[in-house]
Amino acid sequence: MKKVTAYGYPRLHWSLVDMAAASKRMFGGFGIAINTYPTVAVAEPEKELCIETNGFIEERTKHNLILALQTAKSHGLNINCKLHIQSNVKQHIGFGSSTQIILTAMDAISSLNNWYVTPKQIIEMSGRGRVSLISWSTHYYGGFCIDAGQPYNPKSGYLPSHTPGNRKPSTFIGSWEFPEEWKISLLGESSDVAMPPENENAFMNTNAPIDKQCGVNSIIELYHGILPSIIEKDYTMFATSLNHIQCIGWNSIEMSLQQEKTLSALQMFWERNFAVAISSFGPLLSVIHFENETPIIMKLAKDCGLSYSGPYDVIKKHNITSPYNPFIRVDE
């Protein structure tokens, strides 16, 4: 009997780019995925759709998965199977867990039932990626990814991806190989959720748009700081630009949600010229560093009272040409 196992890896979303109506676009983002904590979805033949989870997936995520599969069915695709979500990363701390669960599950069913669809068709059916496309792009393309968000529309409001209205998926710009010698350490995984999902709509609409010059500066830091520093493997430029965008862009608003120990940690790493960023609404911090600096990162995390894990590698750029997630195993 055919069985398909699909894997997805947590992404780190380092900032939304234009939350200021500073350009002809809104939202947009950049980030990576890391090689740890895989989401694992297993699909096997069944006469009707049956979904089993590991007990750690919230009902809203499961509901959104069912909606995505119903959309696929409306496109004439066979969704019948026994789907088991065997593992997933902790939700609502900055890993992009909901999108990762949905994409990985759809990959497994797509491979099992021979959908022959593209990653772009997957994201369109999923209902995700309407603010930023980083979870999708890191999932299917790997490396350091950038998207351009949505065309600016003052009437649409700054709503998160799970309230997309009639928006299409955001526009993918590209992915670049992330320097292999730069490692990722995670701080604050055990911290309390900084932004309950039911509060996201109000927070985004209340706090956006931010000052227009902050949006302009964020665009400058991304395209004339962060991106070229990754291409040129210039860690000093990377740290300077990433840290600056945390202070001037949308992340500076998200700082208000964080605990004092998280803010203290950010300050300590900035003072020591380490590249560090909040992922999404937090509370998760990612420190980008060289492997021989790991003991320093661990000590600073302990001094701030934050949990530590790592160091991890970034998922490499894989430039897939097949229509499926490359992290798939098929057993006949």
KOLMIKE-665873 format. One record per residue (C-alpha): residue in one letter; residue number from 1; x, y, z. Coordinates in pm, 1 decimal, decimal comma. Example, Ala and Ser with C-alpha at 12.3 -4.5 7.8 and 13.67 -1.06 7.14 Angstrom:
% KOLMIKE-665873
@aa A	i 1	xx 1230,0	yy -450,0	zz 780,0
@aa S	i 2	xx 1367,0	yy -106,0	zz 714,0
This chain:
% KOLMIKE-665873
@aa M	i 1	xx 0,0	yy 0,0	zz 0,0
@aa K	i 2	xx 133,2	yy 341,2	zz -96,4
@aa K	i 3	xx 225,4	yy 575,6	zz 188,7
@aa V	i 4	xx 360,0	yy 928,5	zz 150,0
@aa T	i 5	xx 551,4	yy 1111,4	zz 421,6
@aa A	i 6	xx 607,3	yy 1485,4	zz 375,2
@aa Y	i 7	xx 826,8	yy 1711,5	zz 585,6
@aa G	i 8	xx 818,8	yy 2084,5	zz 648,3
@aa Y	i 9	xx 1064,7	yy 2295,7	zz 845,2
@aa P	i 10	xx 1004,9	yy 2601,5	zz 1064,1
@aa R	i 11	xx 1065,3	yy 2938,6	zz 908,6
@aa L	i 12	xx 1200,0	yy 3251,5	zz 1072,6
@aa H	i 13	xx 1028,1	yy 3565,2	zz 943,4
@aa W	i 14	xx 1261,9	yy 3850,9	zz 1024,0
@aa S	i 15	xx 1034,6	yy 4143,5	zz 943,2
@aa L	i 16	xx 751,4	yy 4280,1	zz 735,0
@aa V	i 17	xx 904,3	yy 4537,5	zz 503,3
@aa D	i 18	xx 651,9	yy 4806,4	zz 412,7
@aa M	i 19	xx 388,0	yy 4866,0	zz 675,7
@aa A	i 20	xx 409,5	yy 5239,9	zz 611,3
@aa A	i 21	xx 250,5	yy 5301,4	zz 269,3
@aa A	i 22	xx 601,3	yy 5407,4	zz 168,6
@aa S	i 23	xx 587,2	yy 5241,8	zz -173,2
@aa K	i 24	xx 336,9	yy 5108,7	zz -423,2
@aa R	i 25	xx 321,1	yy 4785,5	zz -222,5
@aa M	i 26	xx 230,8	yy 4679,6	zz 131,2
@aa F	i 27	xx 358,7	yy 4402,0	zz 358,2
@aa G	i 28	xx 639,0	yy 4195,2	zz 202,4
@aa G	i 29	xx 895,9	yy 4007,7	zz 405,4
@aa F	i 30	xx 1220,1	yy 3814,2	zz 423,5
@aa G	i 31	xx 1352,5	yy 3514,4	zz 612,2
@aa I	i 32	xx 1480,6	yy 3157,2	zz 616,4
@aa A	i 33	xx 1386,4	yy 2806,7	zz 732,8
@aa I	i 34	xx 1599,4	yy 2601,4	zz 970,5
@aa N	i 35	xx 1685,2	yy 2233,3	zz 970,2
@aa T	i 36	xx 1514,3	yy 2124,5	zz 1292,4
@aa Y	i 37	xx 1170,3	yy 2049,9	zz 1444,3
@aa P	i 38	xx 1014,1	yy 1906,1	zz 1127,5
@aa T	i 39	xx 641,5	yy 1901,1	zz 1071,4
@aa V	i 40	xx 564,4	yy 1546,6	zz 952,0
@aa A	i 41	xx 247,7	yy 1459,0	zz 760,3
@aa V	i 42	xx 169,3	yy 1103,1	zz 646,3
@aa A	i 43	xx -97,7	yy 1028,4	zz 386,0
@aa E	i 44	xx -231,4	yy 680,6	zz 306,7
@aa P	i 45	xx -515,8	yy 563,6	zz 80,0
@aa E	i 46	xx -866,0	yy 580,9	zz 226,2
@aa K	i 47	xx -1218,1	yy 602,8	zz 82,1
@aa E	i 48	xx -1282,4	yy 940,0	zz 246,8
@aa L	i 49	xx -1084,2	yy 1213,2	zz 417,2
@aa C	i 50	xx -982,7	yy 1127,5	zz 772,3
@aa I	i 51	xx -750,2	yy 1359,4	zz 964,4
@aa E	i 52	xx -561,3	yy 1253,7	zz 1274,9
@aa T	i 53	xx -333,1	yy 1486,3	zz 1469,4
@aa N	i 54	xx -84,0	yy 1447,2	zz 1749,3
@aa G	i 55	xx -295,7	yy 1652,5	zz 1989,7
@aa F	i 56	xx -76,5	yy 1963,2	zz 1964,8
@aa I	i 57	xx -250,6	yy 2135,7	zz 1674,7
@aa E	i 58	xx -508,0	yy 2398,5	zz 1763,6
@aa E	i 59	xx -858,0	yy 2362,8	zz 1623,9
@aa R	i 60	xx -834,1	yy 2677,7	zz 1411,5
@aa T	i 61	xx -531,5	yy 2539,0	zz 1224,9
@aa K	i 62	xx -714,1	yy 2212,1	zz 1162,1
@aa H	i 63	xx -1018,5	yy 2409,4	zz 1045,5
@aa N	i 64	xx -804,1	yy 2611,0	zz 800,9
@aa L	i 65	xx -648,0	yy 2289,0	zz 671,9
@aa I	i 66	xx -994,1	yy 2146,0	zz 602,1
@aa L	i 67	xx -1092,1	yy 2468,0	zz 420,1
@aa A	i 68	xx -779,1	yy 2441,7	zz 204,8
@aa L	i 69	xx -857,6	yy 2080,1	zz 117,9
@aa Q	i 70	xx -1217,8	yy 2168,6	zz 36,5
@aa T	i 71	xx -1084,7	yy 2431,1	zz -203,6
@aa A	i 72	xx -862,2	yy 2166,8	zz -364,0
@aa K	i 73	xx -1165,2	yy 1940,8	zz -396,7
@aa S	i 74	xx -1358,5	yy 2220,4	zz -566,7
@aa H	i 75	xx -1079,4	yy 2223,7	zz -827,1
@aa G	i 76	xx -1150,7	yy 1859,7	zz -904,6
@aa L	i 77	xx -865,1	yy 1717,9	zz -695,3
@aa N	i 78	xx -899,6	yy 1397,9	zz -494,9
@aa I	i 79	xx -852,5	yy 1467,7	zz -122,5
@aa N	i 80	xx -959,5	yy 1126,5	zz 8,3
@aa C	i 81	xx -697,0	yy 973,1	zz 234,0
@aa K	i 82	xx -602,4	yy 899,9	zz 590,1
@aa L	i 83	xx -391,2	yy 1199,3	zz 692,0
@aa H	i 84	xx -187,6	yy 1183,8	zz 1010,1
@aa I	i 85	xx 1,3	yy 1491,7	zz 1133,5
@aa Q	i 86	xx 266,3	yy 1310,0	zz 1334,5
@aa S	i 87	xx 461,4	yy 1608,4	zz 1460,1
@aa N	i 88	xx 465,2	yy 1986,2	zz 1435,5
@aa V	i 89	xx 655,2	yy 2276,1	zz 1580,7
@aa K	i 90	xx 517,2	yy 2478,0	zz 1873,6
@aa Q	i 91	xx 247,5	yy 2719,5	zz 1757,4
@aa H	i 92	xx 230,9	yy 3100,4	zz 1786,3
@aa I	i 93	xx 588,3	yy 3174,7	zz 1893,3
@aa G	i 94	xx 732,6	yy 3275,1	zz 1553,5
@aa F	i 95	xx 786,0	yy 2951,5	zz 1357,4
@aa G	i 96	xx 505,1	yy 2990,7	zz 1102,7
@aa S	i 97	xx 353,3	yy 2666,5	zz 1227,8
@aa S	i 98	xx 1,7	yy 2697,9	zz 1084,5
@aa T	i 99	xx 115,5	yy 2752,8	zz 727,6
@aa Q	i 100	xx 379,6	yy 2482,3	zz 761,0
@aa I	i 101	xx 120,5	yy 2228,4	zz 877,1
@aa I	i 102	xx -116,0	yy 2313,6	zz 591,0
@aa L	i 103	xx 150,9	yy 2309,1	zz 318,6
@aa T	i 104	xx 309,4	yy 1986,8	zz 442,4
@aa A	i 105	xx -27,5	yy 1814,1	zz 466,3
@aa M	i 106	xx -122,7	yy 1926,6	zz 115,9
@aa D	i 107	xx 214,3	yy 1804,6	zz -16,3
@aa A	i 108	xx 152,3	yy 1459,2	zz 125,3
@aa I	i 109	xx -200,1	yy 1434,2	zz -18,7
@aa S	i 110	xx -90,0	yy 1584,6	zz -350,3
@aa S	i 111	xx 181,7	yy 1321,9	zz -390,8
@aa L	i 112	xx -45,0	yy 1035,9	zz -277,8
@aa N	i 113	xx -331,7	yy 1126,3	zz -510,6
@aa N	i 114	xx -125,5	yy 1250,5	zz -806,5
@aa W	i 115	xx -253,4	yy 1606,5	zz -816,9
@aa Y	i 116	xx 28,7	yy 1726,4	zz -1046,3
@aa V	i 117	xx 1,0	yy 2084,4	zz -928,8
@aa T	i 118	xx 267,7	yy 2350,7	zz -882,8
@aa P	i 119	xx 375,0	yy 2515,6	zz -556,7
@aa K	i 120	xx 198,8	yy 2829,8	zz -678,2
@aa Q	i 121	xx -127,1	yy 2637,0	zz -714,0
@aa I	i 122	xx -78,2	yy 2491,0	zz -365,4
@aa I	i 123	xx -48,0	yy 2834,4	zz -204,0
@aa E	i 124	xx -348,3	yy 2965,9	zz -397,9
@aa M	i 125	xx -565,1	yy 2681,0	zz -268,4
@aa S	i 126	xx -423,2	yy 2696,5	zz 83,9
@aa G	i 127	xx -553,0	yy 3045,3	zz 164,9
@aa R	i 128	xx -214,2	yy 3132,3	zz 314,8
@aa G	i 129	xx 58,7	yy 3377,8	zz 212,5
@aa R	i 130	xx -164,8	yy 3682,6	zz 170,8
@aa V	i 131	xx 61,6	yy 3909,0	zz 379,2
@aa S	i 132	xx 404,7	yy 3758,6	zz 332,5
@aa L	i 133	xx 512,2	yy 3456,1	zz 132,6
@aa I	i 134	xx 810,6	yy 3352,8	zz 344,4
@aa S	i 135	xx 658,8	yy 3031,7	zz 485,3
@aa W	i 136	xx 576,2	yy 2918,0	zz 130,8
@aa S	i 137	xx 900,6	yy 3028,4	zz -33,6
@aa T	i 138	xx 1131,5	yy 2879,3	zz 229,0
@aa H	i 139	xx 925,5	yy 2559,0	zz 215,7
@aa Y	i 140	xx 952,0	yy 2511,8	zz -161,2
@aa Y	i 141	xx 1271,4	yy 2696,3	zz -252,9
@aa G	i 142	xx 1491,7	yy 2715,2	zz 57,7
@aa G	i 143	xx 1771,2	yy 2964,5	zz 117,1
@aa F	i 144	xx 1715,7	yy 3329,2	zz 205,9
@aa C	i 145	xx 1380,4	yy 3435,8	zz 61,0
@aa I	i 146	xx 1218,5	yy 3771,1	zz -14,4
@aa D	i 147	xx 865,6	yy 3854,7	zz -121,8
@aa A	i 148	xx 707,8	yy 4184,2	zz -225,6
@aa G	i 149	xx 377,6	yy 4148,5	zz -43,3
@aa Q	i 150	xx 66,3	yy 4298,2	zz -201,1
@aa P	i 151	xx -9,3	yy 4596,6	zz -427,6
@aa Y	i 152	xx -86,3	yy 4892,9	zz -204,3
@aa N	i 153	xx -457,8	yy 4934,0	zz -145,9
@aa P	i 154	xx -560,6	yy 5186,4	zz 121,3
@aa K	i 155	xx -906,5	yy 5029,6	zz 140,7
@aa S	i 156	xx -791,4	yy 4675,1	zz 216,7
@aa G	i 157	xx -648,3	yy 4738,6	zz 562,7
@aa Y	i 158	xx -351,1	yy 4565,4	zz 721,6
@aa L	i 159	xx -502,9	yy 4225,0	zz 788,3
@aa P	i 160	xx -307,1	yy 3906,1	zz 859,7
@aa S	i 161	xx -297,6	yy 3605,7	zz 626,0
@aa H	i 162	xx -578,8	yy 3416,9	zz 796,0
@aa T	i 163	xx -814,5	yy 3705,5	zz 704,4
@aa P	i 164	xx -727,0	yy 3739,2	zz 335,4
@aa G	i 165	xx -1054,0	yy 3864,5	zz 189,0
@aa N	i 166	xx -1011,7	yy 3858,2	zz -187,6
@aa R	i 167	xx -633,4	yy 3897,4	zz -183,8
@aa K	i 168	xx -421,8	yy 3668,3	zz -396,5
@aa P	i 169	xx -95,8	yy 3523,0	zz -259,5
@aa S	i 170	xx 185,0	yy 3774,9	zz -220,9
@aa T	i 171	xx 449,0	yy 3812,8	zz -492,3
@aa F	i 172	xx 762,7	yy 3600,4	zz -463,2
@aa I	i 173	xx 1083,9	yy 3781,7	zz -558,9
@aa G	i 174	xx 1348,5	yy 3513,4	zz -515,3
@aa S	i 175	xx 1577,5	yy 3306,0	zz -297,3
@aa W	i 176	xx 1951,8	yy 3319,9	zz -242,4
@aa E	i 177	xx 2196,2	yy 3078,1	zz -84,6
@aa F	i 178	xx 2250,9	yy 3165,7	zz 281,3
@aa P	i 179	xx 2616,2	yy 3153,8	zz 395,7
@aa E	i 180	xx 2676,7	yy 2799,3	zz 519,7
@aa E	i 181	xx 2913,4	yy 2914,9	zz 794,4
@aa W	i 182	xx 2642,3	yy 3132,5	zz 952,7
@aa K	i 183	xx 2449,7	yy 2931,8	zz 1212,3
@aa I	i 184	xx 2117,0	yy 2998,7	zz 1384,6
@aa S	i 185	xx 2057,4	yy 2980,4	zz 1759,7
@aa L	i 186	xx 1707,9	yy 3014,9	zz 1904,2
@aa L	i 187	xx 1620,9	yy 3192,2	zz 2227,3
@aa G	i 188	xx 1289,2	yy 3207,5	zz 2410,3
@aa E	i 189	xx 1108,5	yy 2901,8	zz 2271,4
@aa S	i 190	xx 960,8	yy 2836,7	zz 2614,8
@aa S	i 191	xx 842,3	yy 3197,0	zz 2662,1
@aa D	i 192	xx 473,6	yy 3282,6	zz 2673,2
@aa V	i 193	xx 291,2	yy 3359,2	zz 2347,7
@aa A	i 194	xx 341,8	yy 3729,7	zz 2272,8
@aa M	i 195	xx 44,3	yy 3771,8	zz 2039,7
@aa P	i 196	xx -265,0	yy 3550,7	zz 2072,4
@aa P	i 197	xx -388,9	yy 3489,8	zz 1715,4
@aa E	i 198	xx -734,2	yy 3626,5	zz 1793,2
@aa N	i 199	xx -573,7	yy 3967,5	zz 1865,3
@aa E	i 200	xx -371,0	yy 3996,0	zz 1543,6
@aa N	i 201	xx -635,2	yy 4177,4	zz 1337,6
@aa A	i 202	xx -683,7	yy 4455,3	zz 1591,5
@aa F	i 203	xx -309,8	yy 4495,2	zz 1653,9
@aa M	i 204	xx -220,8	yy 4527,2	zz 1284,9
@aa N	i 205	xx -503,7	yy 4763,7	zz 1199,8
@aa T	i 206	xx -438,2	yy 4977,0	zz 1508,2
@aa N	i 207	xx -62,3	yy 5010,4	zz 1457,3
@aa A	i 208	xx -33,8	yy 5029,9	zz 1077,1
@aa P	i 209	xx 58,0	yy 5225,1	zz 881,3
@aa I	i 210	xx 373,1	yy 5331,8	zz 1062,4
@aa D	i 211	xx 578,8	yy 5641,7	zz 979,4
@aa K	i 212	xx 649,1	yy 5652,6	zz 604,8
@aa Q	i 213	xx 1021,3	yy 5720,8	zz 644,9
@aa C	i 214	xx 1050,1	yy 5403,6	zz 854,8
@aa G	i 215	xx 911,7	yy 5209,8	zz 559,6
@aa V	i 216	xx 1157,1	yy 5373,9	zz 320,1
@aa N	i 217	xx 1448,0	yy 5295,0	zz 551,5
@aa S	i 218	xx 1335,9	yy 4932,7	zz 589,2
@aa I	i 219	xx 1333,6	yy 4888,5	zz 210,6
@aa I	i 220	xx 1681,9	yy 5042,5	zz 191,5
@aa E	i 221	xx 1817,8	yy 4814,3	zz 465,7
@aa L	i 222	xx 1677,5	yy 4502,1	zz 298,6
@aa Y	i 223	xx 1784,4	yy 4566,9	zz -59,5
@aa H	i 224	xx 2104,2	yy 4765,2	zz -3,2
@aa G	i 225	xx 2213,8	yy 4603,8	zz 320,8
@aa I	i 226	xx 2080,6	yy 4258,5	zz 409,8
@aa L	i 227	xx 2055,5	yy 4106,3	zz 61,4
@aa P	i 228	xx 2398,6	yy 4214,8	zz -69,6
@aa S	i 229	xx 2559,9	yy 4116,2	zz 260,9
@aa I	i 230	xx 2423,1	yy 3762,9	zz 219,6
@aa I	i 231	xx 2543,9	yy 3742,5	zz -139,7
@aa E	i 232	xx 2888,0	yy 3874,9	zz -39,9
@aa K	i 233	xx 2899,2	yy 3687,6	zz 294,8
@aa D	i 234	xx 2963,4	yy 4014,0	zz 476,5
@aa Y	i 235	xx 2852,1	yy 3939,4	zz 833,2
@aa T	i 236	xx 2927,7	yy 4290,0	zz 965,5
@aa M	i 237	xx 2702,2	yy 4454,7	zz 708,1
@aa F	i 238	xx 2437,4	yy 4187,5	zz 763,7
@aa A	i 239	xx 2431,6	yy 4239,3	zz 1141,3
@aa T	i 240	xx 2420,7	yy 4617,1	zz 1107,5
@aa S	i 241	xx 2130,7	yy 4616,2	zz 861,3
@aa L	i 242	xx 1928,3	yy 4338,7	zz 1028,1
@aa N	i 243	xx 1962,4	yy 4499,1	zz 1369,7
@aa H	i 244	xx 1872,5	yy 4841,3	zz 1232,8
@aa I	i 245	xx 1556,5	yy 4717,5	zz 1063,5
@aa Q	i 246	xx 1446,6	yy 4572,0	zz 1399,3
@aa C	i 247	xx 1461,4	yy 4920,2	zz 1548,4
@aa I	i 248	xx 1305,0	yy 5128,9	zz 1272,8
@aa G	i 249	xx 1054,2	yy 4903,4	zz 1098,3
@aa W	i 250	xx 745,2	yy 4705,3	zz 1189,0
@aa N	i 251	xx 943,7	yy 4498,1	zz 1438,0
@aa S	i 252	xx 992,6	yy 4810,5	zz 1647,4
@aa I	i 253	xx 613,5	yy 4807,3	zz 1697,7
@aa E	i 254	xx 617,2	yy 4436,9	zz 1782,9
@aa M	i 255	xx 873,6	yy 4510,6	zz 2055,8
@aa S	i 256	xx 586,3	yy 4641,8	zz 2267,6
@aa L	i 257	xx 453,8	yy 4283,8	zz 2292,3
@aa Q	i 258	xx 772,9	yy 4134,2	zz 2432,8
@aa Q	i 259	xx 872,3	yy 4053,9	zz 2790,4
@aa E	i 260	xx 1148,3	yy 4254,7	zz 2954,6
@aa K	i 261	xx 1391,4	yy 3961,7	zz 2939,5
@aa T	i 262	xx 1344,0	yy 3939,3	zz 2562,0
@aa L	i 263	xx 1413,4	yy 4310,7	zz 2519,2
@aa S	i 264	xx 1717,6	yy 4282,2	zz 2746,0
@aa A	i 265	xx 1851,1	yy 3996,6	zz 2534,7
@aa L	i 266	xx 1811,8	yy 4199,0	zz 2216,1
@aa Q	i 267	xx 2002,5	yy 4487,1	zz 2369,7
@aa M	i 268	xx 2284,0	yy 4261,2	zz 2491,4
@aa F	i 269	xx 2332,7	yy 4104,6	zz 2148,6
@aa W	i 270	xx 2315,5	yy 4439,3	zz 1971,6
@aa E	i 271	xx 2582,4	yy 4581,1	zz 2201,1
@aa R	i 272	xx 2808,4	yy 4286,4	zz 2108,5
@aa N	i 273	xx 2742,9	yy 4329,7	zz 1734,3
@aa F	i 274	xx 2562,0	yy 3998,2	zz 1688,3
@aa A	i 275	xx 2286,9	yy 3976,5	zz 1426,2
@aa V	i 276	xx 1960,3	yy 3905,1	zz 1609,4
@aa A	i 277	xx 1594,1	yy 3932,9	zz 1514,8
@aa I	i 278	xx 1244,6	yy 3866,3	zz 1645,0
@aa S	i 279	xx 1052,5	yy 3621,4	zz 1427,7
@aa S	i 280	xx 699,3	yy 3735,7	zz 1338,8
@aa F	i 281	xx 523,5	yy 3858,6	zz 1654,3
@aa G	i 282	xx 777,7	yy 3681,9	zz 1874,9
@aa P	i 283	xx 866,5	yy 3590,2	zz 2138,5
@aa L	i 284	xx 1120,7	yy 3376,7	zz 1948,1
@aa L	i 285	xx 1461,9	yy 3534,6	zz 1891,7
@aa S	i 286	xx 1707,0	yy 3406,2	zz 1632,9
@aa V	i 287	xx 2075,1	yy 3487,1	zz 1664,9
@aa I	i 288	xx 2286,9	yy 3447,9	zz 1352,5
@aa H	i 289	xx 2648,9	yy 3372,2	zz 1433,2
@aa F	i 290	xx 2958,6	yy 3163,1	zz 1360,3
@aa E	i 291	xx 2972,6	yy 2817,5	zz 1514,6
@aa N	i 292	xx 3269,4	yy 2895,4	zz 1741,3
@aa E	i 293	xx 3059,0	yy 3170,1	zz 1903,8
@aa T	i 294	xx 2796,9	yy 2922,5	zz 2029,0
@aa P	i 295	xx 2923,2	yy 2917,3	zz 2393,2
@aa I	i 296	xx 2890,9	yy 3297,4	zz 2408,1
@aa I	i 297	xx 2532,7	yy 3281,8	zz 2278,0
@aa M	i 298	xx 2443,2	yy 3011,6	zz 2531,1
@aa K	i 299	xx 2584,3	yy 3215,3	zz 2820,1
@aa L	i 300	xx 2405,7	yy 3533,4	zz 2716,2
@aa A	i 301	xx 2078,3	yy 3343,5	zz 2684,5
@aa K	i 302	xx 2123,4	yy 3203,5	zz 3034,4
@aa D	i 303	xx 2211,5	yy 3547,7	zz 3172,6
@aa C	i 304	xx 1884,9	yy 3684,0	zz 3028,1
@aa G	i 305	xx 1675,1	yy 3394,1	zz 3158,0
@aa L	i 306	xx 1582,2	yy 3268,1	zz 2809,9
@aa S	i 307	xx 1575,5	yy 2909,1	zz 2689,2
@aa Y	i 308	xx 1837,7	yy 2816,3	zz 2428,4
@aa S	i 309	xx 1855,3	yy 2565,8	zz 2145,1
@aa G	i 310	xx 2090,6	yy 2525,8	zz 1851,6
@aa P	i 311	xx 2298,3	yy 2595,1	zz 1664,0
@aa Y	i 312	xx 2106,4	yy 2500,2	zz 1349,9
@aa D	i 313	xx 2174,8	yy 2509,7	zz 977,9
@aa V	i 314	xx 1960,6	yy 2703,8	zz 733,9
@aa I	i 315	xx 1766,9	yy 2493,6	zz 481,7
@aa K	i 316	xx 1966,7	yy 2522,7	zz 161,5
@aa K	i 317	xx 1833,8	yy 2673,3	zz -156,7
@aa H	i 318	xx 1708,7	yy 2380,3	zz -362,4
@aa N	i 319	xx 1547,7	yy 2532,9	zz -673,8
@aa I	i 320	xx 1302,5	yy 2249,9	zz -719,1
@aa T	i 321	xx 1173,4	yy 2168,9	zz -1064,3
@aa S	i 322	xx 938,4	yy 1893,5	zz -946,7
@aa P	i 323	xx 586,5	yy 2003,6	zz -850,0
@aa Y	i 324	xx 627,4	yy 1887,8	zz -489,6
@aa N	i 325	xx 808,3	yy 1964,3	zz -170,7
@aa P	i 326	xx 1153,3	yy 1800,9	zz -208,1
@aa F	i 327	xx 1128,0	yy 1660,9	zz 145,5
@aa I	i 328	xx 894,3	yy 1376,2	zz 57,6
@aa R	i 329	xx 931,2	yy 1000,0	zz 96,9
@aa V	i 330	xx 707,8	yy 758,6	zz -91,3
@aa D	i 331	xx 676,6	yy 398,6	zz 29,6
@aa E	i 332	xx 500,3	yy 150,7	zz -194,8
